[in-house]
Amino acid sequence: MAPNARTRAAASRFVLLLRGVNVGRGPRVPMADLRTLLESLGHRHVSTLLNSGNAMFSAEDGAAAAHAPAIAAALKERLGVDTPVVVVSAATFAAIVVGNPIVPPASDHARFLVAFAMEAAALTALERLRPLLQPGERLAVTPQAAYLHCTAGLLESRAGAALLGPAGRGVTTRNWNTVLKLAARLAEGAS
């Protein structure tokens, strides 16, 4: 195998998800600065999606659990932003999409949240949202992600408000539209 082919084969793709940046009164992280920060850590093929702390990158070694604390430390040190960082391998991200037990209709993609976490315990803790579910709402918690369908909308959902607030501090959420966009970008990069 040629050296370049070996290098390409060894690189893994990852998705980076920051909690609460560039929304409301949350901390601000310019996506150009995030790309530069990731590249300075040795990550390649860095790209961002939207302006809400979504990035994809390739890394030669290391697991998602190793990348997250290094990125969090660099964010705090270089950009002064202390926020939860979730890193998911491309394979795990694809499994989260395919394994969605509650596939919402296209009209509800913005009302459907997927919660990502570095620790499975943070996802399991979301079971406490069940008593807050209103008629028509559904919650599914799996070892890799949690899924919440707020049929009346996020602002009308007690479970949605709790997930986006204190009850969801150990996770970060993305609506189904954003999850599908990230999945499409990852698929483009794989081809």
C-alpha positions in Angstrom: 0.0 0.0 0.0 1.3 3.4 -0.9 2.0 5.8 2.0 -0.8 8.2 0.9 -3.3 5.4 0.6 -2.3 4.2 4.1 -2.8 7.7 5.5 -6.2 8.1 3.9 -7.3 4.7 5.2 -6.2 5.5 8.7 -8.1 8.8 8.9 -11.5 8.7 10.6 -14.3 11.3 10.2 -15.9 12.9 13.2 -18.8 15.2 13.9 -18.3 18.0 16.5 -21.3 19.5 18.2 -21.0 22.4 20.6 -23.8 23.1 23.2 -25.5 26.4 23.1 -23.1 28.5 21.0 -24.3 31.4 18.8 -27.9 31.1 20.1 -29.7 33.5 22.4 -27.3 34.8 25.0 -25.0 31.8 24.7 -21.3 32.2 23.9 -20.2 33.3 20.5 -17.9 31.1 18.4 -17.2 32.4 14.8 -17.2 29.3 12.6 -14.0 30.5 10.9 -12.3 30.6 14.3 -13.7 27.1 15.0 -12.2 25.8 11.8 -8.9 27.4 12.5 -8.9 25.9 16.0 -9.6 22.4 14.8 -6.9 22.7 12.1 -4.4 23.9 14.7 -5.1 20.7 16.7 -4.0 18.7 13.6 -7.4 17.8 12.3 -7.9 17.8 8.5 -10.8 18.3 6.1 -12.5 20.6 8.6 -15.8 22.1 7.6 -18.7 23.7 9.5 -22.4 23.7 9.0 -24.7 26.6 9.8 -23.6 28.9 12.6 -24.5 26.9 15.6 -21.3 24.9 16.5 -21.5 22.0 14.0 -18.3 20.8 12.4 -16.8 17.8 10.7 -13.2 16.8 10.6 -10.8 14.0 9.9 -8.2 12.7 12.4 -5.5 10.2 12.0 -5.9 8.7 15.4 -7.9 8.8 18.6 -11.4 8.1 19.5 -14.2 10.6 19.9 -13.8 10.4 23.7 -10.2 11.6 23.3 -10.9 14.4 20.9 -13.8 16.1 22.9 -11.7 17.1 25.9 -8.8 18.4 23.8 -11.2 20.5 21.7 -13.0 21.8 24.9 -9.7 22.8 26.4 -8.6 24.6 23.3 -11.9 26.4 23.0 -11.6 27.6 26.6 -7.9 28.6 26.3 -7.9 30.2 22.9 -11.4 31.5 22.5 -12.5 31.9 26.1 -15.5 29.7 25.5 -16.4 27.1 28.2 -19.1 24.9 26.7 -19.9 21.2 26.5 -18.3 19.5 23.5 -19.6 16.4 21.9 -17.6 14.5 19.3 -19.2 11.5 17.5 -17.6 9.3 15.0 -19.1 9.4 11.5 -20.1 5.7 11.9 -21.8 6.4 15.2 -23.5 9.5 13.7 -24.8 7.4 10.8 -26.1 4.7 13.2 -27.9 7.4 15.2 -29.7 8.6 12.0 -30.5 5.1 10.8 -31.5 3.9 14.3 -34.0 6.7 14.9 -37.0 4.9 16.4 -39.3 7.9 15.8 -39.1 9.1 12.2 -41.1 12.3 12.1 -43.0 13.5 9.0 -41.1 16.1 7.0 -43.3 18.8 8.3 -42.1 18.1 11.8 -38.4 18.0 11.3 -37.9 21.3 13.1 -40.0 19.9 16.0 -37.9 16.8 16.4 -34.8 16.9 18.5 -31.9 14.5 18.7 -29.8 14.7 21.9 -26.1 13.7 21.7 -23.8 13.1 24.7 -20.3 12.0 25.4 -21.5 9.8 28.3 -24.4 7.3 28.1 -25.4 8.3 31.6 -26.4 11.7 30.3 -28.7 10.2 27.8 -30.2 7.8 30.4 -30.9 10.7 32.7 -33.2 12.1 30.0 -35.8 9.4 31.0 -36.8 11.9 33.7 -38.5 13.9 31.0 -41.2 11.3 30.5 -43.6 12.8 33.1 -43.4 16.1 31.2 -44.6 14.7 27.8 -47.8 16.1 26.6 -50.3 14.2 24.4 -48.8 13.3 21.1 -45.2 13.8 22.2 -42.8 11.0 22.1 -39.4 10.3 23.7 -37.0 7.5 22.9 -33.7 7.1 24.7 -31.1 4.8 23.3 -27.5 4.1 24.3 -26.3 6.4 21.5 -28.8 9.3 21.4 -32.2 10.4 22.7 -35.0 11.5 20.4 -37.8 13.9 21.3 -40.8 14.7 19.0 -42.5 17.9 20.2 -45.6 17.7 18.0 -47.0 21.1 19.0 -43.6 22.8 18.7 -40.6 23.2 21.0 -41.9 26.4 22.6 -45.1 24.6 23.7 -43.4 21.5 25.0 -42.5 21.2 28.7 -40.2 18.3 27.8 -38.6 20.3 25.1 -38.0 23.3 27.4 -36.5 21.0 30.0 -34.3 19.3 27.5 -33.0 22.7 26.2 -32.6 23.9 29.8 -31.2 22.5 33.0 -32.3 18.9 32.4 -30.3 18.8 29.3 -27.0 20.2 30.6 -25.1 17.0 29.8 -26.2 16.8 26.2 -26.4 18.9 23.1 -29.4 18.8 20.8 -29.9 19.3 17.1 -33.2 19.3 15.2 -33.8 16.6 12.6 -33.2 19.1 9.7 -29.7 19.8 11.0 -29.0 16.1 11.7 -30.0 15.2 8.1 -27.8 18.0 6.7 -24.8 16.7 8.7 -25.4 13.2 7.6 -25.6 14.3 4.0 -22.3 16.2 4.4 -20.7 13.1 5.9 -21.9 10.9 3.1 -20.5 13.4 0.5 -17.1 13.3 2.2 -17.2 9.5 2.2 -17.6 9.2 -1.5 
